[in-house]
Amino acid sequence: MHLKSLILLLTTAAFSVMAEQGAAKKTSGASSSASTSETAQTPEDELTEGPKSEPRAAAVSSIDPEVLEGFENYAPQVQQLVRDALALTKLNLTYTFGSSNPKQGGMDCSGTIVHLLNGLGLKGVPRQSNEICGWVQNNTLLHRTEKADTLKHPEFAALQPGDLLFWSGTYETSPRAIPVTHVMLYLGKMKKTGRPLMFGASDGRVYQGEKRTGVSVFDLTIPKETSKSKFYGYGLIPGVGRIVPKVVPEPVIAEAPAKPSPPPPPLVVAEVETSKPSPPENKETVMKAITLAETNASKPTEAVTKSADKPASVSKSAESSAAKPKSTTSTAKAKPKSSPSKTTTKSGTTAKKSQTTTRKTAPAPATPQDKLRQAAKGVGDSIRNAISR
C-alpha cells in the first residue's frame, strides 16, 4: 500500500514538472516573436504594391502636422498639401490597386497622389507612377539617386518636404521608358526623433516598426542592395512652391551720433604795410638814387626832344646868329638915339622875325624815352611822398 502511494506521488510530480516546462516554453516563444515583430521591418521584396485579387484590411497610421520639424516655415501650398494628405490617413483606407477614389474604400500609390494633387487644384496630373515621374522631369527638376545607399548621401541634399518620391521594381510590369513603379510624398522629419516620414498608399511598408497597409504615414527608408526595388529619384511637384526660409532680422545696433567737427579757425590775412616809412638813415641814399635815375632818364630825352621840336626856320636863324661876329652886335648896341626911324624899321623887322621864330608847331608824339622819363618821375614822386610821411 505504501509502495502504490509512493508511485502515485512520483507520477503526479513528474506530470506537474512537465506541464510547467511546457508553459515556460510557450511564454518565451510568444515574447520573442513579439519582440521580433516590433523591430524587424518587412523586406521590400515581400511588398505587394501591385495587382492582386483581394485588398487586405486597412492598418494605417497618422500624425499631426505640428510634429513635423519646421512645419511653420513650409510654403503655404506645401502646408496645405501636408494637411490634406494627413486628413486622408484618418479615413482608414486600404490599398486597392487601380483605384484613385477614396469612396471605393481604398486607393493605390499613384491614385492617392493624383487624388491629393487634384484636391489642391492642380490639373493634368498623369495617372501612372512612371507618367507622374516624367511629368516632374519635364516641368521642374528630377533628382536621380543612382549611387545613394542612405538618406545622408549627397544626392539627397536637395530633398525638401512636398517633393515626390519614386521607386522602380516594386512589382513586375511591362517595360516602361521610365522604369518607375511606385510614388509617394515626402512629409519631412519629426521634431523629436529626426525620423524622415512619407505619405502614400502601400501594402507592407513600415511605420515605427509596424507593417502598414493602406493610405498611411510611413518611414522613409532606402532599399538594400539585395532588394529588387530601387529608389529612383525625387523632384518638385509642378505648380507647388518650395519651403520659404524664415529670415531672422539682424539686431539693429544704434549708432552714436557723430560729434560735430569743430569750426575751422578764422583766416588771418597778413596786412602789407605799404605806408611804413623807411629808416631815417636811408633817406639820403634813396634821394641820390632818385636824382641819378631822373638825370639819366632826362638826358637822352631832352636831346632828342630839342632836335625833334626845332623847326627849320629856327635852326637856320640859330646857325646864322652863331656865324655872325660879335663886333656887329656891339655896333648895333652903340648906335645913337637920334635915328629912331631906322631903329623902328629894324625893330619892326626884328619883331616880324621874332614872330616867325616863335610860331609853335604841333607837338611830336611821345617817344619811348619820354615814357621812360615820365615813369621814372612817377616812381620818384611816390617814393618822396612815402618818405615825407
Secondary structure, 3 states (H helix, E strand, C coil): CHHHHHHHHHHHHHHHHHHHHHHHHHHHHHHHHHHHHHHCCCCHHHCCCCCCCCCCCCECCCCCHHHECCHHHCCHHHHHHHHHHHHHCCCCCEECCCCCCHHHCEECHHHHHHHHHHHCCCCCCCCCHHHHHHHHHHHCCEEECCCCCCCCCHHHCCCCCCEEEEEECCCCCCCCCCCCCEEEEEEEEECCCCCEEEEEEEEEEEECCEEEEEEEEEECCCCCCCCCCEEEEEEECCCCCCCCCCCCCCCCCCCCCCCCCCCCCCCCCCCCCCCCCCCHHHHHHHHHHHHHHHHHHHHHHHHHHHHHHCCHHHHHHHHHHHHCCHHHHHHHHCCCCCCHHHHHHHHHHHHHHHHHHCCCCCCCCCCHHHHHHHHHHHHHHHHHHHHHC
